[in-house]
Amino acid sequence: MRQRHKPWADDFLKENTHVIIPNAAEKKGKWQALFGNDHPIHVEIGTGKGQFISGMAEQYPDINFIGIELAKSIIVMAGSKVKEAGLDNVSLVYQDAADLHELFAENEISVIYLNFSDPWPKKRHAKRRLTFHTFLEQYQHILRPDGEIVLKTDNQGLFEYSLVSFSQFGLKLKEVNLDLHDIEDPENVMTEYEEKFSAKGQPIYRCRAQFSR
Ligand code: SAM
């Protein structure tokens, strides 16, 4: 995703600590208390400009959503969207998901969304893919036993890699969809990338996977 320098980003982070949570590791194991309810928590990794997480939060007011994004100039755009919409069931975290275990306790999360994650096509960059086994180890730890990973992408290479990585890790594949928009799922909330790629006629792949315990 293109990142333009945003001179207002630091001020936004300082002034909107109720939306983009500073020192988020301190909330580990206490996220429900932050939201002030006992609703399930869904996490999106690589939230981008926040269209998906805002849409989901509006559609599902009884679910708490946490978006993690490592680019400052991008997370502040998601933050503005969440703030403008007045959504109290969304929190954002400006952090690299490689350190996910610092943010969440065991079994704290119900669903993890990976939407149009960077594909890192070169083999030597495989460990940066969000479905590399080191990420799966962290997802397994923080997800509840009945929790799941939902992955959407336009990238066939990343999709194939992820299916193999999930299978090698022993995850159960609950859904493998090779053309999401062909089935017209009325509950599907589109991300920015999803809108862009499906407008060009590209198929969108979706998979739902669960750790077997
Ligand atoms: N999910 C959005 C969508 O579908 O429109 C954005 C997709 S964009 C291709 C991928 C996003 O993931 C970028 O905003 C990038 O900064 C973020 N990202 C990539 N690796 C990440 C990581 N390890 N931790 C947190 N965010 C990450």
py3Dmol code that shows the C-alpha trace and the ligand (Angstrom):
import py3Dmol

protein = """\
ATOM      1  CA  MET A   1       0.000   0.000   0.000  1.00  0.00           C
ATOM      2  CA  ARG A   2       1.348   3.457  -0.900  1.00  0.00           C
ATOM      3  CA  GLN A   3       2.414   5.424   2.113  1.00  0.00           C
ATOM      4  CA  ARG A   4       2.552   9.187   1.824  1.00  0.00           C
ATOM      5  CA  HIS A   5       4.036  11.093   4.723  1.00  0.00           C
ATOM      6  CA  LYS A   6       1.217  12.573   6.816  1.00  0.00           C
ATOM      7  CA  PRO A   7       2.430  15.546   8.841  1.00  0.00           C
ATOM      8  CA  TRP A   8      -0.669  15.280  11.081  1.00  0.00           C
ATOM      9  CA  ALA A   9      -0.076  11.607  11.944  1.00  0.00           C
ATOM     10  CA  ASP A  10       1.907  12.161  15.180  1.00  0.00           C
ATOM     11  CA  ASP A  11      -0.640  14.676  16.478  1.00  0.00           C
ATOM     12  CA  PHE A  12      -3.486  12.308  15.601  1.00  0.00           C
ATOM     13  CA  LEU A  13      -1.804   9.476  17.531  1.00  0.00           C
ATOM     14  CA  LYS A  14      -1.281  11.754  20.555  1.00  0.00           C
ATOM     15  CA  GLU A  15      -4.828  13.124  20.540  1.00  0.00           C
ATOM     16  CA  ASN A  16      -6.750   9.922  19.825  1.00  0.00           C
ATOM     17  CA  THR A  17      -5.426   7.393  22.300  1.00  0.00           C
ATOM     18  CA  HIS A  18      -8.976   6.069  22.770  1.00  0.00           C
ATOM     19  CA  VAL A  19      -8.930   4.935  19.101  1.00  0.00           C
ATOM     20  CA  ILE A  20      -5.269   3.995  18.475  1.00  0.00           C
ATOM     21  CA  ILE A  21      -4.201   2.455  21.761  1.00  0.00           C
ATOM     22  CA  PRO A  22      -0.690   3.399  22.954  1.00  0.00           C
ATOM     23  CA  ASN A  23       1.363   0.863  24.977  1.00  0.00           C
ATOM     24  CA  ALA A  24      -1.073  -1.790  23.800  1.00  0.00           C
ATOM     25  CA  ALA A  25       0.965  -4.609  25.370  1.00  0.00           C
ATOM     26  CA  GLU A  26      -0.336  -3.376  28.744  1.00  0.00           C
ATOM     27  CA  LYS A  27      -3.819  -4.477  27.636  1.00  0.00           C
ATOM     28  CA  LYS A  28      -2.746  -8.106  27.193  1.00  0.00           C
ATOM     29  CA  GLY A  29      -5.417 -10.314  28.769  1.00  0.00           C
ATOM     30  CA  LYS A  30      -7.532  -7.218  29.564  1.00  0.00           C
ATOM     31  CA  TRP A  31      -8.990  -6.187  26.221  1.00  0.00           C
ATOM     32  CA  GLN A  32     -12.587  -6.947  27.199  1.00  0.00           C
ATOM     33  CA  ALA A  33     -12.186  -4.619  30.178  1.00  0.00           C
ATOM     34  CA  LEU A  34     -11.051  -1.889  27.788  1.00  0.00           C
ATOM     35  CA  PHE A  35     -14.202  -2.379  25.708  1.00  0.00           C
ATOM     36  CA  GLY A  36     -16.275  -2.563  28.908  1.00  0.00           C
ATOM     37  CA  ASN A  37     -18.130  -5.762  27.972  1.00  0.00           C
ATOM     38  CA  ASP A  38     -17.583  -9.491  27.572  1.00  0.00           C
ATOM     39  CA  HIS A  39     -18.207  -9.649  23.815  1.00  0.00           C
ATOM     40  CA  PRO A  40     -15.915 -11.792  21.651  1.00  0.00           C
ATOM     41  CA  ILE A  41     -12.842 -10.144  20.161  1.00  0.00           C
ATOM     42  CA  HIS A  42     -11.972 -10.345  16.466  1.00  0.00           C
ATOM     43  CA  VAL A  43      -8.561  -9.161  15.240  1.00  0.00           C
ATOM     44  CA  GLU A  44      -7.667  -7.940  11.758  1.00  0.00           C
ATOM     45  CA  ILE A  45      -3.971  -7.963  10.868  1.00  0.00           C
ATOM     46  CA  GLY A  46      -2.889  -5.385   8.294  1.00  0.00           C
ATOM     47  CA  THR A  47      -5.998  -3.227   8.691  1.00  0.00           C
ATOM     48  CA  GLY A  48      -4.983  -0.730   6.025  1.00  0.00           C
ATOM     49  CA  LYS A  49      -7.247   2.317   5.816  1.00  0.00           C
ATOM     50  CA  GLY A  50      -9.929   0.659   7.951  1.00  0.00           C
ATOM     51  CA  GLN A  51     -12.830   0.083   5.562  1.00  0.00           C
ATOM     52  CA  PHE A  52     -13.277  -3.589   6.542  1.00  0.00           C
ATOM     53  CA  ILE A  53     -12.979  -3.124  10.283  1.00  0.00           C
ATOM     54  CA  SER A  54     -15.372  -0.146  10.315  1.00  0.00           C
ATOM     55  CA  GLY A  55     -17.893  -1.986   8.148  1.00  0.00           C
ATOM     56  CA  MET A  56     -17.688  -5.097  10.319  1.00  0.00           C
ATOM     57  CA  ALA A  57     -18.009  -3.084  13.527  1.00  0.00           C
ATOM     58  CA  GLU A  58     -21.174  -1.437  12.197  1.00  0.00           C
ATOM     59  CA  GLN A  59     -22.582  -4.764  11.016  1.00  0.00           C
ATOM     60  CA  TYR A  60     -21.745  -6.578  14.276  1.00  0.00           C
ATOM     61  CA  PRO A  61     -22.134  -4.210  17.246  1.00  0.00           C
ATOM     62  CA  ASP A  62     -21.884  -7.154  19.684  1.00  0.00           C
ATOM     63  CA  ILE A  63     -18.355  -8.013  18.594  1.00  0.00           C
ATOM     64  CA  ASN A  64     -15.236  -6.081  19.600  1.00  0.00           C
ATOM     65  CA  PHE A  65     -12.736  -5.510  16.793  1.00  0.00           C
ATOM     66  CA  ILE A  66      -9.015  -4.793  17.060  1.00  0.00           C
ATOM     67  CA  GLY A  67      -7.070  -3.739  13.964  1.00  0.00           C
ATOM     68  CA  ILE A  68      -3.288  -4.039  13.821  1.00  0.00           C
ATOM     69  CA  GLU A  69      -1.341  -2.043  11.277  1.00  0.00           C
ATOM     70  CA  LEU A  70       2.386  -1.317  11.088  1.00  0.00           C
ATOM     71  CA  ALA A  71       2.336   1.752   8.827  1.00  0.00           C
ATOM     72  CA  LYS A  72       1.804   5.016  10.704  1.00  0.00           C
ATOM     73  CA  SER A  73       0.553   6.988   7.708  1.00  0.00           C
ATOM     74  CA  ILE A  74      -2.048   4.285   7.051  1.00  0.00           C
ATOM     75  CA  ILE A  75      -3.279   3.527  10.562  1.00  0.00           C
ATOM     76  CA  VAL A  76      -4.119   7.187  11.132  1.00  0.00           C
ATOM     77  CA  MET A  77      -6.470   6.991   8.145  1.00  0.00           C
ATOM     78  CA  ALA A  78      -8.168   3.968   9.714  1.00  0.00           C
ATOM     79  CA  GLY A  79      -8.249   5.901  12.991  1.00  0.00           C
ATOM     80  CA  SER A  80      -9.984   8.876  11.360  1.00  0.00           C
ATOM     81  CA  LYS A  81     -12.579   6.575   9.814  1.00  0.00           C
ATOM     82  CA  VAL A  82     -13.323   4.844  13.146  1.00  0.00           C
ATOM     83  CA  LYS A  83     -13.470   8.185  14.965  1.00  0.00           C
ATOM     84  CA  GLU A  84     -15.780   9.795  12.419  1.00  0.00           C
ATOM     85  CA  ALA A  85     -18.134   6.807  12.510  1.00  0.00           C
ATOM     86  CA  GLY A  86     -18.172   6.979  16.339  1.00  0.00           C
ATOM     87  CA  LEU A  87     -17.566   3.240  16.662  1.00  0.00           C
ATOM     88  CA  ASP A  88     -16.969   2.202  20.261  1.00  0.00           C
ATOM     89  CA  ASN A  89     -16.362  -1.473  19.407  1.00  0.00           C
ATOM     90  CA  VAL A  90     -13.113  -0.857  17.486  1.00  0.00           C
ATOM     91  CA  SER A  91      -9.598  -0.305  18.787  1.00  0.00           C
ATOM     92  CA  LEU A  92      -6.504   0.048  16.637  1.00  0.00           C
ATOM     93  CA  VAL A  93      -2.914  -0.851  17.399  1.00  0.00           C
ATOM     94  CA  TYR A  94       0.086   0.641  15.608  1.00  0.00           C
ATOM     95  CA  GLN A  95       2.443  -2.329  15.709  1.00  0.00           C
ATOM     96  CA  ASP A  96       4.051  -5.116  13.703  1.00  0.00           C
ATOM     97  CA  ALA A  97       2.014  -8.322  14.040  1.00  0.00           C
ATOM     98  CA  ALA A  98       5.274 -10.255  14.341  1.00  0.00           C
ATOM     99  CA  ASP A  99       4.974  -9.347  18.043  1.00  0.00           C
ATOM    100  CA  LEU A 100       1.360 -10.447  18.391  1.00  0.00           C
ATOM    101  CA  HIS A 101       2.117 -12.578  21.467  1.00  0.00           C
ATOM    102  CA  GLU A 102       2.946  -9.345  23.330  1.00  0.00           C
ATOM    103  CA  LEU A 103      -0.583  -8.050  22.750  1.00  0.00           C
ATOM    104  CA  PHE A 104      -2.900 -10.933  23.528  1.00  0.00           C
ATOM    105  CA  ALA A 105      -3.165 -13.662  26.138  1.00  0.00           C
ATOM    106  CA  GLU A 106      -3.862 -17.325  25.448  1.00  0.00           C
ATOM    107  CA  ASN A 107      -7.446 -17.908  24.176  1.00  0.00           C
ATOM    108  CA  GLU A 108      -8.254 -14.179  24.194  1.00  0.00           C
ATOM    109  CA  ILE A 109      -9.293 -13.960  20.531  1.00  0.00           C
ATOM    110  CA  SER A 110     -12.178 -15.577  18.601  1.00  0.00           C
ATOM    111  CA  VAL A 111     -11.359 -14.742  14.967  1.00  0.00           C
ATOM    112  CA  ILE A 112      -8.285 -13.476  13.073  1.00  0.00           C
ATOM    113  CA  TYR A 113      -8.793 -11.821   9.673  1.00  0.00           C
ATOM    114  CA  LEU A 114      -5.976 -11.653   7.139  1.00  0.00           C
ATOM    115  CA  ASN A 115      -7.204  -9.418   4.336  1.00  0.00           C
ATOM    116  CA  PHE A 116      -5.108  -8.978   1.196  1.00  0.00           C
ATOM    117  CA  SER A 117      -1.912  -9.467   3.150  1.00  0.00           C
ATOM    118  CA  ASP A 118       1.337  -8.546   1.424  1.00  0.00           C
ATOM    119  CA  PRO A 119       2.242 -11.659  -0.646  1.00  0.00           C
ATOM    120  CA  TRP A 120       6.060 -11.441  -0.315  1.00  0.00           C
ATOM    121  CA  PRO A 121       6.495 -13.573  -3.471  1.00  0.00           C
ATOM    122  CA  LYS A 122      10.272 -14.052  -3.136  1.00  0.00           C
ATOM    123  CA  LYS A 123      11.168 -17.293  -1.360  1.00  0.00           C
ATOM    124  CA  ARG A 124      13.732 -15.576   0.837  1.00  0.00           C
ATOM    125  CA  HIS A 125      10.934 -13.329   2.206  1.00  0.00           C
ATOM    126  CA  ALA A 126       8.582 -16.238   3.019  1.00  0.00           C
ATOM    127  CA  LYS A 127       8.971 -15.687   6.759  1.00  0.00           C
ATOM    128  CA  ARG A 128       7.295 -12.279   6.413  1.00  0.00           C
ATOM    129  CA  ARG A 129       4.078 -13.804   5.033  1.00  0.00           C
ATOM    130  CA  LEU A 130       1.345 -13.623   7.643  1.00  0.00           C
ATOM    131  CA  THR A 131       0.657 -17.337   7.152  1.00  0.00           C
ATOM    132  CA  PHE A 132       4.283 -18.432   7.761  1.00  0.00           C
ATOM    133  CA  HIS A 133       4.454 -21.016  10.545  1.00  0.00           C
ATOM    134  CA  THR A 134       5.883 -18.551  13.100  1.00  0.00           C
ATOM    135  CA  PHE A 135       2.703 -16.467  12.722  1.00  0.00           C
ATOM    136  CA  LEU A 136       0.514 -19.592  12.889  1.00  0.00           C
ATOM    137  CA  GLU A 137       2.163 -20.523  16.210  1.00  0.00           C
ATOM    138  CA  GLN A 138       1.133 -17.150  17.624  1.00  0.00           C
ATOM    139  CA  TYR A 139      -2.396 -17.382  16.184  1.00  0.00           C
ATOM    140  CA  GLN A 140      -2.812 -20.828  17.748  1.00  0.00           C
ATOM    141  CA  HIS A 141      -1.815 -19.475  21.148  1.00  0.00           C
ATOM    142  CA  ILE A 142      -4.130 -16.457  21.194  1.00  0.00           C
ATOM    143  CA  LEU A 143      -7.157 -18.060  19.487  1.00  0.00           C
ATOM    144  CA  ARG A 144      -9.861 -19.805  21.490  1.00  0.00           C
ATOM    145  CA  PRO A 145     -10.179 -23.548  20.756  1.00  0.00           C
ATOM    146  CA  ASP A 146     -13.211 -22.850  18.543  1.00  0.00           C
ATOM    147  CA  GLY A 147     -11.598 -19.780  16.960  1.00  0.00           C
ATOM    148  CA  GLU A 148     -10.720 -19.414  13.304  1.00  0.00           C
ATOM    149  CA  ILE A 149      -8.580 -17.633  10.744  1.00  0.00           C
ATOM    150  CA  VAL A 150     -10.372 -16.026   7.796  1.00  0.00           C
ATOM    151  CA  LEU A 151      -8.132 -15.154   4.860  1.00  0.00           C
ATOM    152  CA  LYS A 152      -9.113 -13.187   1.756  1.00  0.00           C
ATOM    153  CA  THR A 153      -6.799 -12.358  -1.116  1.00  0.00           C
ATOM    154  CA  ASP A 154      -6.622 -11.768  -4.856  1.00  0.00           C
ATOM    155  CA  ASN A 155      -3.136 -13.300  -4.921  1.00  0.00           C
ATOM    156  CA  GLN A 156      -3.163 -16.916  -6.116  1.00  0.00           C
ATOM    157  CA  GLY A 157       0.426 -17.535  -4.985  1.00  0.00           C
ATOM    158  CA  LEU A 158      -0.245 -16.354  -1.436  1.00  0.00           C
ATOM    159  CA  PHE A 159      -3.502 -18.297  -1.335  1.00  0.00           C
ATOM    160  CA  GLU A 160      -1.866 -21.558  -2.420  1.00  0.00           C
ATOM    161  CA  TYR A 161       1.044 -21.022  -0.046  1.00  0.00           C
ATOM    162  CA  SER A 162      -1.362 -20.356   2.840  1.00  0.00           C
ATOM    163  CA  LEU A 163      -3.464 -23.460   2.172  1.00  0.00           C
ATOM    164  CA  VAL A 164      -0.303 -25.583   2.252  1.00  0.00           C
ATOM    165  CA  SER A 165       1.024 -23.804   5.347  1.00  0.00           C
ATOM    166  CA  PHE A 166      -2.337 -24.295   7.147  1.00  0.00           C
ATOM    167  CA  SER A 167      -2.454 -27.981   6.194  1.00  0.00           C
ATOM    168  CA  GLN A 168       1.155 -28.622   7.232  1.00  0.00           C
ATOM    169  CA  PHE A 169       0.372 -27.023  10.590  1.00  0.00           C
ATOM    170  CA  GLY A 170      -2.616 -29.331  11.029  1.00  0.00           C
ATOM    171  CA  LEU A 171      -5.333 -26.700  10.613  1.00  0.00           C
ATOM    172  CA  LYS A 172      -8.749 -27.854   9.385  1.00  0.00           C
ATOM    173  CA  LEU A 173      -9.952 -26.043   6.267  1.00  0.00           C
ATOM    174  CA  LYS A 174     -13.595 -25.150   6.842  1.00  0.00           C
ATOM    175  CA  GLU A 175     -14.064 -23.213   3.601  1.00  0.00           C
ATOM    176  CA  VAL A 176     -12.018 -22.816   0.431  1.00  0.00           C
ATOM    177  CA  ASN A 177     -13.612 -20.413  -2.022  1.00  0.00           C
ATOM    178  CA  LEU A 178     -11.974 -19.647  -5.363  1.00  0.00           C
ATOM    179  CA  ASP A 179     -14.367 -16.871  -6.393  1.00  0.00           C
ATOM    180  CA  LEU A 180     -15.957 -15.207  -3.402  1.00  0.00           C
ATOM    181  CA  HIS A 181     -18.023 -12.718  -5.352  1.00  0.00           C
ATOM    182  CA  ASP A 182     -19.521 -15.451  -7.458  1.00  0.00           C
ATOM    183  CA  ILE A 183     -21.492 -16.636  -4.418  1.00  0.00           C
ATOM    184  CA  GLU A 184     -22.580 -13.104  -3.411  1.00  0.00           C
ATOM    185  CA  ASP A 185     -22.270 -13.582   0.345  1.00  0.00           C
ATOM    186  CA  PRO A 186     -24.536 -10.800   1.710  1.00  0.00           C
ATOM    187  CA  GLU A 187     -22.493 -10.686   4.936  1.00  0.00           C
ATOM    188  CA  ASN A 188     -19.192 -10.113   3.170  1.00  0.00           C
ATOM    189  CA  VAL A 189     -17.694  -6.712   3.996  1.00  0.00           C
ATOM    190  CA  MET A 190     -15.296  -5.569   1.301  1.00  0.00           C
ATOM    191  CA  THR A 191     -11.843  -4.189   2.028  1.00  0.00           C
ATOM    192  CA  GLU A 192     -10.278  -1.378  -0.012  1.00  0.00           C
ATOM    193  CA  TYR A 193      -8.128  -3.859  -1.952  1.00  0.00           C
ATOM    194  CA  GLU A 194     -11.062  -6.193  -2.476  1.00  0.00           C
ATOM    195  CA  GLU A 195     -13.100  -3.402  -4.069  1.00  0.00           C
ATOM    196  CA  LYS A 196     -10.212  -2.443  -6.298  1.00  0.00           C
ATOM    197  CA  PHE A 197      -9.388  -5.948  -7.514  1.00  0.00           C
ATOM    198  CA  SER A 198     -12.934  -7.190  -7.934  1.00  0.00           C
ATOM    199  CA  ALA A 199     -13.777  -4.056  -9.961  1.00  0.00           C
ATOM    200  CA  LYS A 200     -11.053  -5.236 -12.359  1.00  0.00           C
ATOM    201  CA  GLY A 201     -12.792  -8.620 -12.612  1.00  0.00           C
ATOM    202  CA  GLN A 202     -10.167 -10.503 -10.614  1.00  0.00           C
ATOM    203  CA  PRO A 203     -11.403 -13.453  -8.552  1.00  0.00           C
ATOM    204  CA  ILE A 204     -11.200 -13.104  -4.788  1.00  0.00           C
ATOM    205  CA  TYR A 205     -10.117 -16.181  -2.838  1.00  0.00           C
ATOM    206  CA  ARG A 206     -11.339 -16.864   0.682  1.00  0.00           C
ATOM    207  CA  CYS A 207     -10.477 -19.567   3.154  1.00  0.00           C
ATOM    208  CA  ARG A 208     -11.553 -20.248   6.747  1.00  0.00           C
ATOM    209  CA  ALA A 209      -9.308 -22.455   8.857  1.00  0.00           C
ATOM    210  CA  GLN A 210      -9.425 -23.788  12.395  1.00  0.00           C
ATOM    211  CA  PHE A 211      -6.764 -25.300  14.634  1.00  0.00           C
ATOM    212  CA  SER A 212      -7.709 -28.816  15.586  1.00  0.00           C
ATOM    213  CA  ARG A 213      -7.246 -29.360  19.308  1.00  0.00           C
TER     214      ARG A 213
END
"""
ligand_1 = """\
27
SAM
N -6.309 -5.131 4.520
C -6.328 -3.962 3.660
C -7.174 -4.213 2.462
O -7.517 -5.371 2.203
O -7.537 -3.250 1.760
C -4.884 -3.529 3.280
C -4.128 -4.497 2.433
S -2.435 -3.982 2.177
C -1.938 -4.902 0.808
C -1.580 -4.813 3.487
C -1.512 -4.002 4.769
O -0.950 -4.805 5.792
C -0.633 -2.753 4.663
O -1.349 -1.649 5.159
C 0.585 -3.097 5.512
O 1.164 -1.948 6.115
C -0.015 -4.047 6.540
N 0.935 -5.006 7.110
C 1.789 -5.795 6.418
N 2.523 -6.565 7.243
C 2.087 -6.282 8.503
C 2.457 -6.745 9.795
N 3.431 -7.652 9.958
N 1.832 -6.228 10.867
C 0.855 -5.284 10.722
N 0.472 -4.800 9.511
C 1.071 -5.287 8.415
"""
view = py3Dmol.view(width=600, height=400)
view.addModel(protein, "pdb")
view.setStyle({"model": 0}, {"cartoon": {"style": "trace"}})
view.addModel(ligand_1, "xyz")
view.setStyle({"model": 1}, {"stick": {}})
view.zoomTo()
view.show()
